[in-house]
Amino acid sequence: MNFFQAQDNARRKTGQLMLIFGIAVVVLIVLTNILVAFFIATTGDTLQVTTGGDVFASLPMDVWIWTSLGVIGAIAAASLFKYRAVSGGGRSIGEALGGRQINHNTTNHGERRLLNVVEEMAIASGMPVPPVYLIPEPSINAFAAGFTTDDAIIGINQGTIDHLTRDELQGVVAHEFSHILNGDTNINLRLIAILHGILFIGIVGYGILRMGGLSRKNGAPLMLMGLGLVIIGFSGTFFGNLIKAGVSRQREYLADSASVQFTRNPDGIGEALKKIGGLSHGSTMRAANAQEVSHMFFGQSRELFLNRLMSTHPPLEQRIRAIQPNWDGKFPSVDETISAESMAPDHPSVQGFASTSATVQASPDQLVDAIGTTSQEALTAARVLIDSTDAAVRRAADDPWAARALVYAMLLDHDDELRAHQFTFIEQAAENGVPQHVMALWQALEGADEQHRLMLLELTVPTLKELSHQQYQRFIANAVALIKADNQIDLFEWVLHRVLTKELKPHFEGLRRVRARYQSTDKLPNESAVLLSALARVGRDELADQQQAYAEGASVLQLSLPMHTDPDPNFESLNDALEKLRRLKPLAKPKLIKALAATVLADGHVTPREGALLHGVAATLDCPLPPSIYAQR
């Protein structure tokens, strides 16, 4: 299944969940009304009805209406409350489980190794580097959570760091990245809110049951009504959990398969699953909120009474044999002490920016197929790209003060006079501790091409998410001021601003839903022409070459509009076009991406400027594009 099909399936699955939720609400309304009818019949002065049908028919219409509205209101309020609780995205789940975000300047070798694995996977797959939360549990488990790739996090148990080798850790991380890329994390968060709404009827029933126990008048009927609501509420939750388990089990198989596809190493995730079976703690989670999010975990969070029926994960043995068919069925004995490998350093040290060679040239079709996935070749390319980066600059991306300085340094102009003016502004506007890094980093960045700069920008994002809201607002305002210092926006400045806005804004200002509306680019011909024209103009001086490149992309979309030859000052037309193109439905995007690739590859190669613009456009369109697929050295 490709990225776009997976996204479309996730969107449809969300609709199916809402339909199931609606059916469950209707059933709860009917059952609650029947219960109220019996309550009224048993608390009257005389019992005049003799059958269940009489009891049901005797319920006045206004009681029907108010009871139904009450049930709807209670479920809606409970679901909304829980939805707001998880509206912070992935970090709300990480914090609810008692996790802490791992600082990117950590000196702990195990944590550093984990961050390196996550960074490699993110760069290789073209998605934002997610913050990593460490859960203080001795078991081997992990999860991914978030509504989109921009607010997603990876959660890892301490036991996972302590007991897994780097290859095994990479297998687990690849499994979690698959959940993010396939849209599973969005479904999982919505499922939490839906099930809580159904469960709330049982919570109300429990309250009425207690109230009946304290009441001297009508105590028994109140207790019976409360007990009935408890049964209704928890019965709904039981069947809701069956649905959750069925959805989750299938997705776990797919994520295991994707992990093998991403890493080309079945032993990585296979051996990790075996260690769960061999560790005394297994994958058990002790956190109070663990059961509520059990469907998100890499391994089964706890043993259940109806395990095969209610389990959110397939049996461990079946998962292992699906990956390693020749497994002998024996689990290794896992030492409870910390492994030596988790204490070994896992960070390169490079002076300057070395040239990279682990990049590949792609056709338009290959570029489309690469979106939302990764491969061993892409992981190798990401590792080479990271390892070839100047060590001092690389370390700056991990420090909250130096990371801000690194972004500022990327925005300094080559003109001496303008750069001096920008630096004076930084000294006045930035926080103490930031300006002192800027000039040194600007000099160190002299040898960095667009590919290294974009990679460094992505690596700063999780560090920048550690800022306070006030620091974030100050940082963004300073970055915009530096961009506008020369009264014009160049290509790299535009890409940098798009990436920062898209990946930081959801974290600090809340996620803004982008509702898919358009079935085809045929509905947006002018916007498509603006986008193709912008790509055609980059890296080509001759108008004839630009028009030829535009024609290549336009032919893919069967677009008859002529190329926009006029300049686009400050990318205003491009920004407006992308705002509408973001609302394309998932299955409409591959054709657009193929057209973009055909435009860029019209002359047979990709310049660094073209690659930078393609990166910014793909990110804006929510299409994770591995940099190795379009890099040209």
BAKOL-820289 format. One record per residue: residue in three letters; x, y, z of N, C-alpha, C in turn. Coordinates in pm, whole numbers, plus 50000, padded with zeros to 5 digits. Example, Ala and Ser with C-alpha at 12.3 -4.5 7.8 and 13.67 -1.06 7.14 Angstrom:
2
Ala513194943150780512304955050780513204967050780Ser512854977550708513674989450714512905000350787
***
This chain:
633
Met500854988150000500005000050000500895012550000Asn500645022149906501465034149903500945044550001Phe501695055350015501385065650113500005071750090Phe499705075249965498465082149935497245072949958Gln497375060249923496295050749947496075048850097Ala497195048250172497085046750317496405058850380Gln496745070950332496115082950385494615083150352Asp494265078950231492855078550194492105068250277Asn492735056650300492115046350383491905051250526Ala492895058750577492775064150713491625074150721Arg491465082250618490365091850615489025084550612Arg488945073950531487705066150525487445058850656Lys488525053850718488375046650844487825055950953Thr488265068650951487745078351045486245080151026Gly485815080750900484385081750872483625069550920Gln484215057650903483575045350951483445045251103Leu484485050151170484425050851316483305060151363Met483145071451293482085080651330480715074351304Leu480595066251199479335059351173479035049251284Ile480055041451322479895031851431479525038951561Phe480175050451584479885058451702478415062851701Gly477935067251584476535071451574475585060151603Ile475885048251550475035036551576475035033251725Ala476225033851787476315030951930475495040852012Val475505053551972474725063752043473225060752032Val472785057051913471365053751894470955041951983Val471795031651987471495019952071471445023952218Leu472385032352261472385036852400471155045152432Ile470705053252337469495061252358468275052052379Val468135042052293466985032852304467025025252436Leu468185019752470468295011952593468055020652717Thr468555032952715468365041752830466895045652845Asn466215048052733464785051252740463985039652795Ile464325027652756463645015652810463875014952961Leu465115017553002465445017153145464665027753222Val464555039853166463795050553230462315046853241Ala461805040453136460395036353139460135026653253Phe461005016853270460865007353381461015014453516Phe461915024153524462105031653648460825039153685Ile460215045753587458985053153613457865043653655Ala457805032253586456745022553619456885017053759Thr458125014853804458325008653936458305018654049Thr458325031554019458305041554127456955048554139Gly455955044854053454625050754061453855045754183Asp452745052554212451925048454326451315034654304Thr450905032254180450345019054147450985014154020Leu451225001654012451844995653893450734990753802Gln450474998453693449334995553608449714988253479Val450964985353462451394978653340451854964753375Thr451654955653283451944941553312453014935553224Thr453324941953111454334936353021455364946952987Gly456514941852934457564951152893457074960652786Gly456214955552695455694964152590454834975252648Asp454034971852752453214982052816454084992752882Val455134988152948456044997653012456635007052909Phe457075001552797457705009452692456725019452632Ala455465014652609454445023252547453965034152642Ser454085031552773453585041152871454495053252889Leu455695053152832456645064152850456165076352773Pro455895087552843455425099652774456455104552672Met455955111252567456825115852460457855125952510Asp457435134752601458395144652649459535138152727Val459235127052799460295119752868461235113252766Trp460665107652661461465102152551462455112652500Ile461915124452471462735135152411463835139552507Trp463465142252633464455147252728465505136652763Thr465065124152773466035113352800467015112052683Ser466505112552561467355111352443468345122952435Leu467825135052459468715146652456469765145752567Gly469345140652683470295139152793471415129452759Val471055118152696472065108152658473005114052554Ile472435120652453473265126752348474195137252408Gly473615145652497474425156252559475555150652644Ala475255140052721476275134152808477405127952726Ile477025120452622478045114052539478875124552465Ala478185134652409478895145152334479845152852425Ala479375156152546480215163752638481435155652681Ala481225142652709482335134152751483335132252638Ser482845130052516483745128252402484515141052373Leu483815152352380484475165252355485525168052462Phe485185164752587486145166752696487415158752671Lys487245146052633488405137552610489155142052483Tyr488405146252383489055150952260489905163252288Arg489385172152371490175184052408491395180052488Ala491265169452568492395164852648493535159752559Val493185154152442494225148952352494465158352235Ser493845170252237493975179452125495395184952111Gly496185183552217497575187552207498385178252120Gly497745167652069498445158351981499255148352059Gly500385144452000501205133952058501725137052196Arg502095149552220502715152652350501735150752465Ser500405152452440499425150552548499425135952592Ile499655126652499499725112452535501025109452608Gly502135114852558503425112652623503425117452766Glu502845129152790502805134652926501835126853014Ala500695122352956499715114653034500295101553084Leu501265096053011501905083453051503115085753141Gly503305098053185504415101153275505745102853205Gly505725104753073506975106052998507555120053005Arg508795120952971509485133952959510145134552822Gln510125146352763510775147952634512295147352653Ile512945139152574514395137952582515025150352517Asn515815157652595516505169252541517515164652436His517605171952327518485167752218519965170252248Asn520245177352355521645178852395521995169352509Thr521235158452521521495148652627522885142552611Thr523495139452725524805132852723524685117952757Asn523465113352781523245099152808523395091452677His524275081452676524595074452552523385067052495Gly522595060752582521425053552535520405062852472Glu520175074252535519245084052482519775090052352Arg521075092652347521685098252226521565088552108Arg521765075752135521635065652031520205065151978Leu519235065752069517835065752029517515077851942Leu517945089751983517685101751905518315100851767Asn519515095151759520165093651628519355084651537Val518815073751592518005064451512516735071451462Val516075079051550514855086151513515155096751406Glu516265104051423516635114251326516905108151189Glu517635097151186517935090451059516645086150990Met515725080251066514475075451008513645087150955Ala513625098251027512845109850984513445115950857Ile514755118050856515395123850737515225114650617Ala515365101550638515245091850529513835091550472Ser512815093650556511435093050510510895106550468Gly511655117250493511225130550451510225137150543Met509975131550660509015137550752509725145350862Pro509005154150933509635161651041510215152351147Val511315156451208511905148651317511005150151440Pro510385139351486509455140451599510185141251732Pro509645148651829510175147951964510065133752017Val510975129952105510975116452162510725117452312Tyr509745109952360509405109852502509875096652563Leu510555097852675511035086152748510035082752858Ile509495070652855508515066052953509235057853059Pro509095061253186509855054453293509285040653326Glu509355031653231508865017853249510005008253216Pro510174997553295511274988053270511004978353156Ser509794978453102509434968952996509894973952860Ile509784965152760510114968852622508824972452551Asn508644985252523507454989952454507715003652393Ala506855007652302506995020452233505635024052175Phe505475036452133504245040752068504525053251985Ala503625056051894503615068651820502255074851838Ala502205088051852500925094851874500965108451806Gly499815112551754499725125651690498655125551583Phe498075137351557497065138451452497695138951314Thr498875144951303499575146051175501065143651198Thr501835143851091503285142551106503875154551179Asp503185165851179503735177951240503625178251391Asp502625171251448502495171251594502755157451653Ala503315148351570503555134751616504745134051710Ile504715124351800505855121351886506115106351881Ile507295102551924507635088451946507835086752097Gly507195076852155507385073652296508125060452309Ile509135060052394509955048052411510115045052560Asn509875032852600510115028852739511605028252769Gln511945030552895513345029552937513885015452910Gly513055005352930513494991552906513854989152760Thr513214996152670513514994752527514924999752498Ile515295010952556516645016352539517675007052603Asp517345001852721518324994152798518634980552736His517654974252670517814960152633517944957452483Leu517664967352398517714964952254519014969852192Thr519494962452093520644967052016520194978151921Arg521144984351854520794995151762519894990151649Asp520194978551592519374973151485517954970151533Glu517844964651654516524961651710515754974551738Leu516454984451789515834997451816515365003751685Gln516165002351582515785007751452514525000851399Gly514414987751420513224980551378511974985451448Val512084988051580510934993051656510565007151611Val511565015751593511315029551550510675029651411Ala511145021051320510555020251187509085015951195His508765006851286507375002551309506525014651347Glu507015022951437506255034651482506135045151373Phe507195047051294507105056551183506045052251083Ser505915039251064504885034150974503495038351021His503245037651152501955041851205501695056651175Ile502735064951188502565079351161502265081651014Leu503065075550927502925077850784501615072250729Asn501095061650788499855055450739498595061650798Gly498755071750886497585078250944496965070851061Asp497635060251109497075052551221496975060951348Thr497945069851369497965077551494496765086851503Asn496325092251390495135100851389493905092851432Ile493745081051373492615072451408492655068851556Asn493835065651606493975061351746493545072151844Leu493895084751815493505095651905491995097851903Arg491395097051786489935098651776489205087251847Leu489795075551841489175063951904489115065652056Ile490135072152114490145074652258488925082952298Ala488655093752222487525102552254486195095452235Ile486075087552128484825080452100484505070552212Leu485475062552251485215052452354484935058852490His485555070252517485295076852645483845081752652Gly483315086652537481915091052536480965079752568Ile481215068052511480345056452538480495051952683Leu481715052052732481985047852869481305057052971Phe481085069752933480565079553028479185075753079Ile478375069052996477055064653042477215055353163Gly478215046553158478475037753271478945045353393Ile479735055953372480195064053485479015071053552Val478085076353470476875082553526476075072153604Gly475965060253547475235049553616475845046153751Tyr477165046153757477835043353884477505054053987Gly477415066753942477045077554034475625075954086Ile474705072253997473305070154039473215058154133Leu474015047854105474015036054191474435039754333Arg475435047954348475885052454481474825061254546Met474195069854465473165078754519471975070454570Gly471625059754496470525051254540470835044354671Gly472105040954691472505034354816472385043554935Leu472405056754913472315066455022470905072055040Ser470015068854944468675074654947467725065855028Arg466895072255110465895064855189464605062955110Lys464345071955013463145071054932463545067054790Asn462915056854739463205051954604464655047354588Gly465245043254699466645038954692466835026954603Ala465945016954618466095004754538465925007454389Pro464855014954348464735017954204465935025754149Leu466445035454230467605043054185468815033954165Met468995024654258470115015454246469975006554123Leu468705002154099468474993853979468725001853851Met468285014453852468525022653734470015025153714Gly470705028053824472155030053815472865017653764Leu472435006053817473044993553772472764991253623Gly471554994853580471224993453439472095002253351Leu472325014653394473175023753317474625018953314Val475075013153426476425007553430476544996353327Ile475534987653325475564976453230475524981653086Ile474644991453061474534997152926475855003652884Gly476405011952975477635019052942478805009952919Phe478995000553009480154991952996479964981152890Ser478724977952858478484968952745478894975952615Gly478514988852605478934996452488480444997152476Thr481104999052589482564999552588483164986052550Phe482544975352596483034961952563483064960052411Phe481934963452347481884961652202482774971952132Gly482904983752191483834993652135485264988652140Asn485614982052249486964976552261487194965052162Leu486124957652132486264947252029486614953551895Ile485954964651864486244971651739487674976951742Lys488044982851855489404988151869490434977251851Ala490194965751911491134954651902491244949551759Gly490094948451691490124943551553490894952851461Val490674965851475491384975751393492874975451425Ser493204975251554494594976151596495404964051554Arg494854952051570495604939951537496044939851391Gln495144943751302495484943951160496564954251131Arg496464965951197497454976451173498834972451226Glu498864964351332500154959951386500884950851287Tyr500154941851224500774933451121501354942051009Leu500584951950965501044960650856502274968550897Ala502304973251022503454981151068504684972351084Asp504504959951129505644950651135506224948450995Ser505334946450899505774944350761506494956650707Ala505954968450738506584980850692507974982650753Ser508134978550879509434979650945510484971550869Val510104959550828511034951250751511314957650616Gln510264963250554510444969950425511364981950438Phe511184989850544511985001950563513454998650586Thr513714988850672515094986150716515764975050637Arg514974967150563515484955250493516194945850590Asn515734945750714516374937650817515304931350906Pro514784919650869513744913350951514224909651091Asp515544907751106516064904151239515934915551338Gly515904927951290515804939351381514544938751464Ile513394939651396512124939451469511834925451522Gly512274915051450512034901251497512704898451630Glu513974902351644514684900051770514134908751882Ala513644920751847513024929351949511774922652006Leu510954916751920509754909751966510124897752052Lys511194890652016511624879252096512064883752235Lys512724895052243513184899852374512014903652463Ile510894907852404509694910352484509274897352552Gly509304886452475508934873452531509904868352634Gly511174872352624512194867452717512424876252838Leu511874888252838512054897552950510934895453052Ser511294895453179510274893153283509174903653280His509544916153248508544926853241507764926453111Gly508284919353012507624918652882507404932352823Ser506164934952780505794948152728504744954752817Thr504614949952941503594954853033503804969553067Met502714977053073502744991153111502024992853245Arg502684999753338502105001753471501385015053486Ala501565024353392500955037653402499435036453411Ala498825045553490497375044853513496585046453384Asn497095054253290496355056953166496715047453052Ala497505037253082498005028452976496885020952905Gln495875016252979494825008252917494025016552817Glu493865029352847493095038152759493755039652622Val495085038552619495815040252492496505027152452Ser495965015952497496615003052474496794999852326His495885005052242495945002152100497105009252030Met497785018352100498885025852039500245019152056Phe500355009852149501665004752187502234994752085Phe503554993552088504254983752004503924969552048Gly503834967452180503514954352235502274955052323Gln501674943552351500494942852437500834948652574Ser500024958552619500394965852740500084958252869Arg499164948752861498864940752980498074928352939Glu498114918253025497354905952998495884908553028Leu495014903452942493584905552959492864892252983Phe491664893453044490904881353072490454875152940Leu489894880752854489534874752726490614878852625Asn491814873452645492984878952577492854878552425Arg492524867052369492474866052224491354874452164Leu490274876352240489134883952191489354898952204Met489914903152317490024917452348491424923052325Ser492384914852294493754919552278493864929152161Thr494554940152182494774949952075495924946051984His496624935152017497774930851938497644915851907Pro498184911751792498214897351764499124890451865Pro498964877251884499874870051973501324871951931Leu502204873052028503624875652001504214865251907Glu503854852651930504404841951847504014843651700Gln502784847751676502324849451538503054861051470Arg503284871851544503994883351486505424879451449Ile506074871751536507464867851509507514858651388Arg506624849051381506654839351270506284845951137Ala505494856751141505184863951018506434870750961Ile507394873651050508634880151009509744870050987Gln509834860351079510874849951073510194836251073Pro509794831350955509024818750948509754806751008Asn511074807051012511854795551062512204796551210Trp511574805551282511854807151426511564794151500Asp512434790751594512294777951667511304778651783Gly510724790151807509714791351912510274794152050Lys511594796052062512214798452192512504813352210Phe512164818252330512464832152364513824832752434Pro514644842852401515944843952468515774848752611Ser516714845052697516714850152833517354864052831Val516574874152870517064887952864517564892153001Asp518834895753008519434900253133518784913353175Glu518434914653303517774926653353518734938553366Thr520024936253349520984947253358521004954953226Ile521514967053231521594975453112522634969753017Ser522274969252887523204963652789524384972952766Ala525514966952732526724974852706526554983752584Glu525804979052484525664986952361524914999952386Ser523944999552479523185011752505524045022552569Met525205018652622526115028252684527215032752589Ala527255027152468528325030552374527985043352300Pro528975052052276528735064452201528205061252061Asp527375070052010526785067851878526655081251807His527775088051790527715101251729529015103851655Pro528925107851527530115110551448530755123851485Ser531965125751443532675138451465533355142451336Val532785152351268533285156751139533595171551145Gln534715175651089535075189751080534715194550940Gly533915205250932533485210050802532365201550746Phe532055203850619530985196550553531595187850444Ala531565174550468532095165250369531075163350257Ser531555159950139530645157450029529935144250053Thr528695143350005527915131250021527765124349885Ser527745111349889527625103949764526505093649764Ala525895091449881524835081149889523485086949851Thr523435093549733522195099149684521855092749551Val520605093249513520175086649392519385096149304Gln519375093549176518575101249081517275093649057Ala516145100649052514865093949040514115098848918Ser513255090248864512295094248762511065099648833Pro510155106548762508935111448828508145100348898Asp508035088648833507285077648895507965072749022Gln509295071749021510035067349139509895077449252Leu509865090249217509735100549319508375099549388Val507315097249310505985095549368505935083249458Asp506515072249413506505059849492507285061249621Ala508275070349624509125071849742508455079749854Ile507395087149821506755095749921506115087350031Gly506385091250155505765084550268506335071050301Thr507505067950247508135055150279509625057450292Thr510345047050315511805048050317512355034350282Ser513655033550277514325021150238515695020950303Gln516365009550293517705008650347518635018450276Glu518415020350145519225029850071518995044150122Ala517725047450149517425060850202517975062650343Leu517925052150425518505052950559520015054950552Thr520665047850460522095049650441522405063750396Ala521615068950301521815082550253521625092650366Ala520605090550451520365099650563521535099350661Arg522045087250688523165086050780524405092950724Val524645091250594525785097750530525635112950535Leu524425117750510524165132150513524405137850652Ile523915130950755524105135550893525575134650932Asp526225123450897527625121450936528565131150866Ser528145136350750529025145350675528895159850719Thr528085162150821527835175750870528875179550974Asp529315191950970530275197151067529765194351209Ala530615188551292530205184251426529715195851511Ala530385207351502529985218951584528605224051543Val528365224351413527065228751364525995218451402Arg526345205851391525405195151426525015196051574Arg525975198651659525685199951802524795212051829Ala524955222451749524145234551769522655231651751Ala522325222351663520925218951639520285212351761Asp521105207551855520585200551972520435209352095Asp520885221852086520855230752201519815241752178Pro518895244152272517825253952250518325268052216Trp519435272352276519965285552244520685285352109Ala521565275652091522335274951967521435271551847Ala520345263951869519435260651758518795273251702Arg518395282451791517845295151743518915302951668Ala520115302851722521215309851655521505303751519Leu521375290551507521635283651381520645288151274Val519375289151310518375294051214518665308451176Tyr518995316851276519335330651245520535331351151Ala521525322951175522725322951092522405319350948Met521465310150928521055306450792520415318150718Leu519895327950793519185339250733520065351550714Leu521325350950756522225362250738522585363950591Asp522615376350546522865379450406524355379050375His524685376850247526095376750206526645390950192Asp525785400750179526235414650173526715419050311Asp527945424150319528555427350449527745437650526Glu527315448050457526595458850526525245454150579Leu524515446850496523215441850539523365431550650Arg524395422950639524615412850743524925419450877Ala525715430250875526035437450998524765443251060His523885448450975522605453851023521765442751086Gln521735430951021520985419551075521545415151209Phe522855414651219523475410051343523195419851458Thr523195432751428522855442751530521425440451580Phe520535437351486519155434451524519105422251616Ile519855411751583519855399551665520345402651807Glu521385410751818521915414451951520855421552034Gln519995429251968518995437052041517715428952068Ala517365420051976516055413551983516085399352040Ala517225392352027517275378452072517575377452222Glu517265365852280517525363652422519025362852450Asn519385365852573520785364452614521235349952593Gly522425348452540522965335152516522815330652372Val521965337552295521765333852155522735341152061Pro522855354552069523685361651971525135356951967Gln525685352552078527095348852082527405336951991His526385329051954526605317551867526495321051718Val525815332251686525365334451548526515335751449Met527485344551475528545347051377529425334851357Ala529715327551465530535315451453529825305051367Leu528495303751386527745294151308527615298651163Trp527485311551139527405316551002528685312950926Gln529825314650990531095311150925531185296150902Ala530715288050997530775273550983529845268550872Leu528755275950846527785272050744528235275450602Glu529355282350588529805286650456529935274950359Gly530345263350407530545251850318529325243050303Ala528195247150360526995238750357526125242150237Asp525735231850160524815234050048523375233750099Glu522415235450006521005236050045520545223050111Gln521075211750064520645198950120521055197850267His522295201650298522735201250438521965211350523Arg521705223050467520985233350543519565228950575Leu518895222850478517535218150503517535206850606Met518515198050598518615187350696518835193150836Leu519725203050847519975209350976518715216351028Leu517975222550937516735229150977515765219051038Glu515625207450974514745197051027515225192051163Leu516535191151181517065186351309516855196351422Thr516705209251388516455219151493515025218851544Val514095213451465512665214551499512335208451635Pro512715195851665512375190551799513035198451911Thr514225204051886514875212351987514085225252008Leu513625231351898512855243651908511505241351976Lys510995229051972509745225952039509915225552192Glu511165226152239511405226952383511275241252435Leu511135251152345511015265152387509695267452459Ser509655277852539508375282152597507585289252487His506285291252510505455297752410505945311952383Gln506385318952487506895332552471508195332652391Gln509085323052419510325322052343510055318752197Tyr509075310152173508715306752034508235319051959Gln507335326852021506825338651953507945348551922Arg508855350052014509985359151992510885353951881Phe511125340851881511975334751779511395336451639Ile510105333551622509465334651492509455349151445Ala509155358451535509155372651498510555377051452Asn511585372351520512955375851481513305369951345Ala512905357451322513205350951194512525358351079Val511275362351099510565369750994511245383250969Ala511675389851075512365402851059513665401150981Leu514405390551006515655388050933515375385150786Ile514295377950758513925374950619513575387750544Lys512885396950612512435409250548513485420350548Ala514655417650602515665428150619516055434750488Asp516075427250378516445432850248515235435650160Asn514025435350222512775438550152512445428950038Gln512995417050043512645406849947512895393050008Ile512215383049954512335369450007512955360749899Asp514105354649930514705345649831514175331449853Leu514575322449765514025308949765514255301749897Phe515495301649946515775294150069515035300250187Glu514925313450192514175319850300512715315450297Trp512155314450177510755310050165510595295750217Val511505286850174511425272850218511585272050369Leu512555279150424512795278850568511555283350644His510935294150600509755299050669508595289350659Arg508415282950541507335273250525507525261450619Val508775256450628509045244950713508815248350860Leu509355259750904509205263551044507735265751081Thr507005272550994505595275251022504795262351029Lys505015253750932504235241450925504515232151042Glu505775231451088506135221451188506095226751331Leu506205239951350506185245451486504815250951526Lys504105256351431502825262551464501835252851529Pro501685240451478500745231151546501135228351691His502435228151719502895225051854502585236451951Phe502795248851907502645260251998501285267151988Glu500625266251874499395273751856498185264851830Gly498395251651831497295242451807497205238651660Leu496685226751639496615221351504495435227351429Arg495695231951308494625237151223494255226451121Arg492995222051125492565211451036492535216450891Val493095208650802493015211450659492085200950600Arg490875204850570489875195350523490015193050373Ala490185180550336490305177050194488985180050124Arg489075186950011487865191349943487855187749795Tyr489025188349730489065187049585489465172849544Gln488685167149452488925153549405490035152749301Ser490325163849235491275163749124491885177549107Thr493085177749045493715190549011492925197648901Asp492025190648835491185197048734490345208248795Lys490075207148925489295217348994490145229649028Leu491465228449016492385239249052493395241548939Pro492945244548819493885245948708494845257748722Asn494335269248765495205280848776496245279048886Glu495825273148999496765270849109497855260849065Ser497465250748989498455241148938499425247948844Ala498925256948761499795264248668500775273248742Val500305279648847501205288248927502335280048987Leu501995268349041503005259949106504015254649004Leu503545249448891504455244348789505325255648732Ser504765267348719505525278748667506655282648761Ala506355282348891507395285748989508555276048982Leu508255263148969509325253248958510085254548827Ala509375257748719510035259048588510995270848585Arg510675281548659511535293448657512795291848739Val512785282648836513935280948924515045273348852Gly516255278848852517405271848795517505272748644Arg516625280648578516675281948432516615296748397Asp517595301648322517645315848285516905318848156Glu516925309248063516305311547933514815308547938Leu514015317747880512565316047879512155303347807Ala512845299947697512515287947622512685275447709Asp513755275047789513985263647879512895262847986Gln512505274448038511455274748139510135269648082Gln509795273847961508545269647900508555254747867Gln509735249547829509845235347801509625227147929Ala510235231748039510055224948167508595225448211Tyr507975237148194506555238548230505685229048147Ala505995228048020505205219547931505275204947973Glu506455200548021506595186648067505635183848183Gly505595192948280504685190948394503235192648357Ala502935202548272501555205048232500965193348155Ser501805186248079501305174748003500845163548095Val501495162048212501085151748308499675154848360Leu499405167648385498095171748438497085174548327Gln497525173448200496675177048086496155191248103Leu497095200048138496785213948169497005222548044Ser495995230048005496085238047882496465252547908Leu496495256748033496835270648064498305273448033Pro498625285447986500025288847957500805291148085Met502105291048072502985293248186502875307748234His502955309748366503035323048424504485327848415Thr504745336548321506125341048299506515352848386Asp505535359848442505855371348526506475366748658Pro507435374348711508025370848841506955370648951Asp507245363449055506325362349169507005368349291Pro506925381549308507625388049420507235382049554Asn508255377949627508065372649762507155360249766Phe506975353549651506255340849643504795342049688Glu504205353749669502835355849715501845347149637Ser501995346649505501095338349424501265323649456Leu502515319449478502785305449512502145301749645Asn502245310549744501625307949874500115306349862Asp499485315149784498035314349767497635301349697Ala498425297549596498125285149523498255272949613Leu499295272649694499525261149781498445259849888Glu497895270849934496845270250034495645262349982Lys495335263949853494225256349795494645242149758Leu495865240549706496325227349666496485217949786Arg496695223349905496765215050026495455207950052Arg494365213049993493045207450019492655196749917Leu493615192549837493375181249750493195168549833Lys492335159649790492195146849858493425138149830Pro493735128849920495005121349909495255115249772Leu494235109049712494455102049587494595111549467Ala494395124549489494605134349382496035139749382Lys496775137449489498105143349502499205136449420Pro499165123049401500255116749325500445122649186Lys499365125649119499465131248984500125144948988Leu499795152849090500415166149103501905164849132Ile502275155849222503695153949254504455149049131Lys503835140249053504485135348931504705146848834Ala503745155948825503895167548737505025176648785Leu505145178448916506235186448971507585180148937Ala507655166948954508905159948924509245160848776Ala508235159648690508485160748546509005174548509Thr508505184848577508975198448552510435199948593Val510745195348712512105196748764513105188748681Leu512705176648640513605167548570513575169248418Ala512985180248371512885182448226514255183048160Asp515255188148230516605188948174517495177548222Gly516905167748290517655155748325518395156148456His518325167248530518995167648660518275177448753Val518605176748881517995185348983519065194149044Thr518895207249030519855216349093519535217549242Pro520505222049323520215223849465519035233249490Arg518895243649409517775253049427516445246249395Glu516435238249289515205230849255514855220949365Gly515875214149418515645204649526515075211449649Ala515595223549679515105230949796513635234849779Leu513285239949660511895243749636510985231549639Leu511425220549580510645208249581510405203449724His511425204749809511305200949949510225209350017Gly510275222649996509305231450059507895228950011Val507735226649881506405224049825505845210849876Ala506685200349875506225187249921505825187750068Ala506605194850149506265196050291504935203250308Thr504705213850231503465221350241502265212850202Leu502455204050105501375195450057501205182950143Asp501945182250256501875170650346502265157850275Cys503305158550194503815147050121505275144950159Pro505565136650260506955134750305507835129350193Leu508805137350151509645133850037511085131650083Pro511595119250073512975116650116513945125150035Pro514855132450098515785141150025516695133449932Ser516995120849963517905113149880517335110449742Ile516005111249727515395107449601515525118449497Tyr515725131149543515835141849445517175149049451Ala518075144549539519365151349553520245148449433Gln520905158549384521815157049271523155162849311Arg524175154749315525495159349358526385161149238
***
